[in-house]
Amino acid sequence: MARIVIKLGSSIVADDGGNIRAQTLAEVCDQAVALHARGDEVVIVTSGAIACGMRMMELAERPRAIDELQAASAVGQGQLYRTYEELLSRHGVKAAQVLLTFFDMSARTHYLNARQTLERLLEWRVMAIINENDTTTTDEISFGDNDFLAAQVAILIGADLLVLLTDTDGLYSADPDSNPDAVLIEEVNDFELLSQLEIGHATSALGSGGMKSKVVAAEMATAAGIATVITNGRRSGSVTDAVGGNSGGTRFAPQEVRYSSFKLWLKYAKPSHGRITVDAGAARALRDGGTSLLPVGVLDVSGRFDAGDGVDIFDGDGPVGKGICNYSVAELRQVKGMKSSQVRELLPRATDEAVHRDYFVLA
């Protein structure tokens, strides 16, 4: 028995007009049901709510304003879930709609609740259909793309395999649409080698992701020991092939170094809104000592961020890591270089740590 997360991108779920690709979804659901029938545990993460809402509201192009995106998602989410529910119910498989937000992954209590709910659904042999709760999220608290959400879900439930379905055959050495010499990379064992490739950020007209986000999602999942496959969701049998280890797509092997799901999210998905430059002692303590960053070790601050935002941390040699700051940029400028006793005199309600070690990850 294997535990498998299947993620469908917007280009798989809907065509350029926002119409649901019924045949493609039916084929993916049929494969998911076949895995379910043999005893595997399957979770589906889907994009496409905004695309469906755009069609239903007759919008000519994907909105950019956050309230319009949220409204389009609210309109389309119901139809999207009903489609999955109907396709699965044909085979006697029950479905459950699960909408997750950043807080469900970052706050410990929410994280445990989300995991317990998904574990119970798996125990009941109910197939969860998961999407981000676009109607309540914002740019600052968003996964940014459902590729990241799929990776986080895979980590959350301890999946054995993450399958990312897209409209290309996998990861190429260059953009195959513009470079005739581009070749499909069938297996990735070393993410450092990917820096030599031309991995694009291009997205579809209806989606927010691209190949770059899928590679990053693969890096997140494999860092938690979860094998990942990027493959063409429109190709017949693509999910079955990915699960069976057959040819087709790009397979990413699990990495030896393991991180917690929160720190993987922080490293790869949480947007940074500023930069903190620290002295050599603070950098050494962060890199080698596993300590928190105190204001006394801060040399310079730049950017525009509030307490709770992500920040990149540098020293004179380059990047040190990334963390969630407990101060706004204005507050940290006030107290940089100060000892904790001095900080408390100036800002009585401030915490001792500018960035707590639990909310920091090395670069």
N, C-alpha and C positions, 0 to 999 in steps of 0.2 A: 504493500500500500504506500502510495506517495501523496504528498500534500503539494498542490500545484496552484499557482496564481496565474491567471490568463488576463492580460491587459489588452484592450482594443482601443486603438486611437480613433480620432474623429474621422480620418480618411477611410477607415474600415467600417465604421458605423454608418456614415452618411456620405452621399455623393456631394458634388459641388453645389447643388441646389438645396442641400439640407434634407433631402429625402432619405429615409432609412434604407440601407442596402439589405433588404429582407432576405435575399438568398444567401448573402455572405454571412449574416448573423445566424441564419438557420444552420449553415454548415458548421460554424464555430460552436454553436450550442449543441449540435449533434455529436461533435467530437467530445465536448465537455461531458455530455450525458454518457457517452460510451466509457469514458474514464471513470465517471461516477459509478456506473453499473459494475465495473470490475473491482470496485472497492476503494478507488482513489478518492481523496478529498479535494474538491475543486472550488476555488473562489474566483469570481470574475470582477475585474476592475474595468470600468467602461468610461470613455469620454463620449461626447455627442449630444449632451443635453442642450448646450447653447446652439449647436447646429440645428437640432430639431426645433427649438424655439424660434430661431431665425426664419425657418421655412413657415412655421405656423403663423408668425407675425408678418410674413412677407417682407423681411428686411433684405436689402440688396447685398449688404456686406456685413462681415463680423463687426459688431460694435466695439468701440474702444473705451467708452466711459464705463466705470465700474458698475454704476447703477443699471445701465442698459444691459451689460453682461449678466448681472444678477437676475434681472427681470426675464431675459431670454432663457436663462437656465431654468427659472421657475416655471415658465410656460412649457418647456420641452422635456423636463425631467419625468413627468408623469407618463407621457407617451413612450419615452425611451424605456422606462422600467416595465410598462405593460407589454412591450414587444418581447423583452426577455422572458417575462412571466409566461406569456402565451407559448413561446417556443419551447420552454422547458416543461410546461404542464402537459404538452403533447406526449411526453415520455413518462409522465407520472412523477416528475421531479418538482418539488416545491422550491420557490424562490423567496428571497427576503431582500428588501431594499435597505441598504446601509449607506448613510451619508456621513462622511467624516470631515473634520476640520483639523487645522494645525494644532489646536488645543488638545484634541483627542490623542495626539502623538507626543506632545511636549509636556503636558501636565501629568504627573505621575498617576493621580487618581483616575483621570479620564483615560489614560493609556491602559490601565488595568481593566477598566470597565469595557473599553472597546475590545480588548483581547478576550475577556470572559464572554462577551456577547458572541464574537465570532467563533470561539471554541464551542459554545453551546450550539450554535447553528450547525457546525460541522458534526457535532455529536448527534444531532437530530437528523442528519443527512439532508439538510436544507442548503441550497446553493445561494450564497450571498452575492448580490449584485451591488458593487460598491462604486460610488462616485464621490467626488469632493462636494461638500455643501456650498456650491457657488453662490447661493442666495444670501448667505450670511458672512462669507469670508471677504477679506480685503487684500490688496496687494501685499500689505505688511504681514498678514498672517496666513498667507496662502502657500500651498505646496509648490505653486508656480506652474506645475504641469502634472498631469496624471501619471506620467512615467515615474516621477518621484513618489507619488502616492502609491503606485503599484509596488515599488521597491519597499516602501515603508510597511505596507500591508504584508508583503512576503516576510519581512523581518519580524513583524508583530506576531505572526502566527507560526513562525519557525518553518517556513515552507522549504521543500526540497528543490523546487524549480520555479523560476519566474519566466514566463513566456510573453514577450512584448511583440504584439502583432502590429505591423505597419504596412505601408503600400509599396515597399521595396523588398528585395530578397534578403537584405541584411546589411551589414556594414561593408562598405567598399573602401578601397585605398584612396579614392577620390570621388568626386561627384560623377556618377555614371551618365548623367544627363548632359554634362558639358565636357567630359573627358573620356574619349573612346578607349583609352588604355586602362581605365579603372577596372580592378578585379575584386571579386567578392572575397572577403576574409572569412574563412570558415571557422577558425578557432582563435581565441585570444587567451593567452596565459599571462601576459605581462602588459599591464596598462601603461607603463612607461613608454613602450614602443608606439603607442597610439599617438603620441605627440608629433610623430613624423607624418601623420596622415592629414588629409584635408577633410576634416569632419565638419559638415555644415550645420548651420542653425536654421536652414530654410524650413518653413512650415507650410501646411496646406492653407487654403483660403478659409477653412472653417476651424482649424486647430491651432493650438498654442505651442505645440512641441516641435521637435525636429530630431535628426539623428543624434545631435550632440546630447540632448536631454536623455535619449535612450542609452547612450554609452555611459553617461553619468549614473543613470539608474542601475545599469549593470554593475558599475563599480561599487555602488552602495550595497547592492544585494550580495555580490560576491565577497565583499568585505565582511559580510555576516555569515559566510559559508554557504551561500545559496547559488547554485548554478543558474545561469541566465541564457536565454536564447532570444535573439532578435530575428524575426522571420516575417515573410509575406503572408498576411492574414487572408488575402484573396486567393491564395494557392490552395487547392484542394488537399486536405490532409496535413496541413502545416502544423497544427497543434499536435496531432498524433505523432508526426515525425519528430517534433521537438522533444516530446516526452520519451519516445523510443530511442533517441540518440541517433536517428537516421540523418542523412544528408539533407541540406536545406537550411539556409539562414546562417547566422553567426553565433557560435556557442562560446560563452565566457566561463572559464573554470573558476571554482571557488578559490578565494585567496586564503593564505595561511594566517595573516594578521586579522583579528576580529575586533570590531567596535560595537558599542551599544547602538540601538536604533536611533536614539535621540541624538547622539553625537554624529552619527552618519547624516542625519537630517540637517543638523547644524552645519556640518562641513560642506555639504553639497547642495542644499536646497534653500537654506535660510539666506535671504538677501542681506548684503552688507550696506550700511548707510554711512559709514565713516571709517576713519583710520586712526589708530593709536600707536604712537612711537614710544618704545620703552627703552630704558637703559640696559646695559649689559647684564647687570645683576638680576634684574627682573626677567629678562629673556632667558637667562640660565635657569632661574627658578621655575619658570613655566615649562621649559623644555625637559629639564632633568629632575626637577623636584616635585612635579605634580601639584604645585601650589597655586593659589589664587593670585590675581594681579591687584595690588594695592595702589592707591593714587601716588604714593611716594616714588614708585618706579616709573611713572609716566613722564615723558619728556615733552611730547607734543600731541596735539589733538586736531583733527581736521574732519570735514564732512558736516552732514546735518543729520543728527540722530537724537532720539529720545531714549529714556530708560526703557529697556526691553528690546531695543533694536540690536541687530547684528553689527559687529565691527571687526575689521581686520586688524591684527596686531603685528607690528614690525619692529625690528631693531636695526642697527646700522648695517647688518649683513643681509637683511632681506626679511621675508615673511616668517613669523613665528607661529601664528595660528589664527584662530577665529573664535569669537565669543559673543555672548550677549551681555551688553553693558548695563550696569545698574544706575548709571548717571546719564543725564542728557549731555550734549556736547558743551553747552554753556556751563553746566555744573562741573564737569570734569576739567574744563579750562581753569575754573576758579581754584580747584584743589590739587591740580597736578603738582607733583613734587612734595606734597605735604605729608607729614606723618599722620597716623590715624587720629591721634588726640587733637591735632590742629584741625583736621577735617570735621570732627564732631563739634568743635567750637563754632566753625563757620556754617556747617549744615547739620544741625542737631539730629535730624531724622535720617541722615544718610547711613548707608551700610559701610562697613569697613572695606569691603572688596569692590573695586571698580568692575572686575569680571571674576565671578566665582569659578573655582576650578571645575565644578559640576556642569558649568555652562561654557566650557572652553574645550576646543579640540585643536591639536597641533596641525600645522600646515603639512 
